[in-house]
Amino acid sequence: MRRLYAIPLGTVEVDVSKFMAWEPERGERYAGPVAGFLIQTDDGKNVLVEYAKATPERSFAQDWDLPGLRYTLLDGDQELLPGIELLVTPGHAPGHQSVVVRGLPNTGTVILSSDAAHSHIEFEEERRDPNQDAETVEKMLASIRRLKRIRDAEGATLLLNHDADHWSTGYRLLPEYYD
């Protein structure tokens, strides 16, 4: 049976004026969750969604680079496996990708937006960093709008990686799962 697990990995605390100036209502400091996601397919494959291999200075190899595991770096829109699609969603970070998981029997479609937006406020209201250049802002807004179109067309569940409010009140966290 296909399942999606949201795995809490800790929190990251940031200075709102430097990292989320577009959400001043957060106060001076914001502690947002950090998560990994595990997708178990119908045929027993496990797909771990992380950026550890691309950021060895932040993600220590002894935590993820284990014998027997095989990692494949991907770029561009593509179907990874049936029902698991990678989408290019640049803006917040160059080369950023989101994952769309379809065919969960009880949940339907789930969008793992990663860092396409930090929070539902940023996502829904399309708030952006006032210090970003116009090209980056346009890419970010286009990515958010693309994910909104999928969410709205498919009635999808949207998971934002750093939204503390929604993580604590509405997301299914390990050991719970989306199925």
C-alpha positions in Angstrom: 0.0 0.0 0.0 1.3 3.4 -0.9 2.1 5.7 2.1 3.7 9.0 2.7 5.4 9.7 6.0 6.3 13.3 7.2 9.4 12.9 9.4 10.2 15.7 11.8 13.9 16.3 11.8 14.0 19.3 14.2 13.6 23.0 13.9 15.5 25.9 12.5 15.4 29.3 14.3 15.9 32.4 12.2 15.9 36.1 12.6 12.7 37.2 11.0 14.1 40.5 9.8 16.8 38.7 7.8 15.0 35.5 6.6 11.3 36.3 6.7 10.9 40.1 6.5 7.7 39.7 4.5 6.1 38.2 7.6 6.8 40.7 10.3 3.8 39.4 12.4 6.0 36.5 13.3 8.0 38.6 15.7 11.8 38.9 16.0 12.6 35.1 15.9 10.8 32.2 14.2 11.4 28.6 14.9 10.2 26.5 11.9 10.1 22.8 11.5 12.5 20.9 9.2 11.2 17.6 7.8 12.1 14.7 5.6 9.6 12.7 3.7 9.5 9.0 3.0 7.3 7.6 0.2 6.6 3.9 0.2 5.3 2.7 -3.1 2.8 -0.1 -3.8 5.7 -2.4 -5.0 7.8 -1.9 -1.8 10.2 0.8 -3.0 11.2 3.6 -0.6 11.8 7.1 -1.8 13.4 9.5 0.6 13.0 13.2 -0.2 16.2 15.2 1.1 19.0 17.6 -0.2 21.7 16.1 1.9 23.9 15.0 -1.0 23.9 18.5 -2.4 24.8 20.2 0.9 27.5 18.1 2.7 28.5 21.0 4.9 25.0 21.0 6.4 24.1 17.3 6.2 26.7 15.0 7.6 27.3 11.9 5.4 27.4 9.5 8.3 23.7 10.3 8.8 22.5 9.4 5.3 25.3 7.9 3.1 25.0 4.3 4.2 26.1 1.2 2.4 23.4 -0.3 0.3 21.5 3.0 -0.3 21.5 4.4 -3.8 21.0 8.1 -4.5 20.2 9.7 -7.8 20.5 13.4 -8.3 17.7 14.7 -10.6 17.1 18.0 -12.4 14.0 19.2 -14.3 10.4 18.1 -14.3 10.1 14.3 -14.5 8.2 11.4 -13.2 10.4 9.6 -10.7 8.1 6.6 -10.4 4.4 6.1 -11.3 2.5 8.6 -9.2 5.6 10.5 -8.0 6.4 13.6 -10.0 9.3 16.1 -9.5 8.5 19.7 -10.5 11.0 22.5 -10.9 9.9 25.3 -8.6 12.7 27.9 -8.5 12.6 31.2 -6.7 13.4 30.7 -3.0 16.5 28.7 -4.1 18.0 28.1 -7.5 17.3 24.6 -8.8 14.5 24.0 -6.2 12.1 21.1 -6.8 8.8 20.1 -5.3 7.4 16.6 -5.3 3.8 15.7 -6.1 2.6 12.3 -4.8 -0.5 11.0 -6.5 -2.6 7.9 -6.0 -2.7 7.8 -2.2 -5.9 5.7 -1.7 -7.5 7.7 1.1 -5.7 11.1 0.8 -5.4 11.5 -3.0 -2.7 13.9 -4.1 -0.1 15.5 -1.7 2.2 18.3 -2.7 5.6 18.4 -0.9 6.4 22.0 -1.7 9.6 22.0 0.3 10.9 25.6 0.3 8.7 27.0 -2.5 7.3 29.0 0.3 8.1 29.0 4.0 4.5 29.3 5.3 0.9 29.2 4.3 0.8 33.0 4.7 3.7 33.4 2.2 2.1 30.8 -0.1 -1.5 32.0 -0.1 -0.9 35.7 0.0 2.2 35.4 -2.4 4.3 37.4 -0.1 7.9 37.7 -1.1 11.3 39.0 0.0 11.4 42.7 -0.8 15.2 42.5 -1.2 15.0 39.9 -4.0 15.6 41.0 -7.6 12.6 41.1 -9.9 13.6 38.0 -11.9 13.8 35.9 -8.7 10.5 37.2 -7.4 8.8 36.3 -10.7 10.2 32.8 -10.7 9.1 32.3 -7.1 5.6 33.6 -7.8 5.3 31.4 -10.9 6.3 28.4 -8.8 3.8 29.1 -6.1 1.0 29.7 -8.7 2.0 26.4 -10.4 1.6 24.5 -7.2 -1.7 26.3 -6.4 -3.1 25.2 -9.8 -2.2 21.6 -9.1 -3.6 21.8 -5.5 -6.9 23.4 -6.7 -7.4 21.1 -9.7 -6.7 17.9 -7.8 -8.0 18.9 -4.3 -4.5 18.2 -3.1 -3.1 18.4 0.4 -0.2 20.9 0.5 2.7 20.4 2.9 5.0 23.3 3.5 8.3 22.4 5.0 8.8 25.2 7.5 5.2 26.2 8.6 5.2 25.8 12.4 1.5 26.7 12.7 0.3 24.0 10.3 2.8 21.3 11.4 1.6 21.6 15.0 -2.2 21.6 14.2 -2.9 19.8 10.9 -0.1 17.7 9.5 0.1 13.9 10.0 3.6 13.3 11.5 5.4 10.0 11.9 4.2 7.5 13.1 1.0 8.7 11.4 1.0 8.8 7.6 -0.9 9.8 4.5 -2.3 6.9 2.6 
